[in-house]
Amino acid sequence: MSRWSLISTKKKKPSVKKTVNPDDIDLTKIWMMNEGNCLRNQVINLCNDQVEKLQEQRAFRYESGNVDTLRKMVDRNGGLSVFPELSTREFEEDAFDRIRYFSDPEPVREISLVTNEHFVKMGILQSLMDTILEMVPEKMRAQTKNRKILRIQTSKL
């Protein structure tokens, strides 16, 4: 499971707090992924739907369709955003002092593979699971009780 992190702009001195709560997030300054993106839905879930209401009231919206673009928008234009920890491994060195992790219960993302009851290609499924596990660092696979799994919300197409 990958925990979440909050990153702030280069234009502002990083918070002295080492961990944050969802209530600490200034929702008027948040940048998000485009509608329909599971990361966006999970951020809305984390912020108790308040962020979506604020976004709807704005004359313009801060959105991106790519995690790297989202980070660059935060860096260049100010504000903050929420990222899964796995995506922060690719950040530039100067971004790491601006990353803050959430306090307990830590929000995390869970990877699930779902098949129908008649799925017969278990070897392919096992190979996919092994590949995913190889890519996820050991510390992210550890199960702890102080984690809050953020479900991916679905909507009708």
Stockholm file with secondary structure:
# STOCKHOLM 1.0

chainA/1-157         MSRWSLISTKKKKPSVKKTVNPDDIDLTKIWMMNEGNCLRNQVINLCNDQVEKLQEQRAFRYESGNVDTLRKMVDRNGGLSVFPELSTREFEEDAFDRIRYFSDPEPVREISLVTNEHFVKMGILQSLMDTILEMVPEKMRAQTKNRKILRIQTSKL
#=GR chainA/1-157 SS CEEEEEEECTTSCCCSCSEECGGGSCGGGBCEECTTCHHHHHHHHHTTTHHHHHHHHSSSCCEESSHHHHHHHHHHHCCEEEEEHHHHTTSCGGGGGGEEEECSSEEEECCCCCCCTTCCCHHHHHHHHHHHHHHSCHHHHCCCSSEEECCCCCCCC
#=GC SS_cons         CEEEEEEECTTSCCCSCSEECGGGSCGGGBCEECTTCHHHHHHHHHTTTHHHHHHHHSSSCCEESSHHHHHHHHHHHCCEEEEEHHHHTTSCGGGGGGEEEECSSEEEECCCCCCCTTCCCHHHHHHHHHHHHHHSCHHHHCCCSSEEECCCCCCCC
//
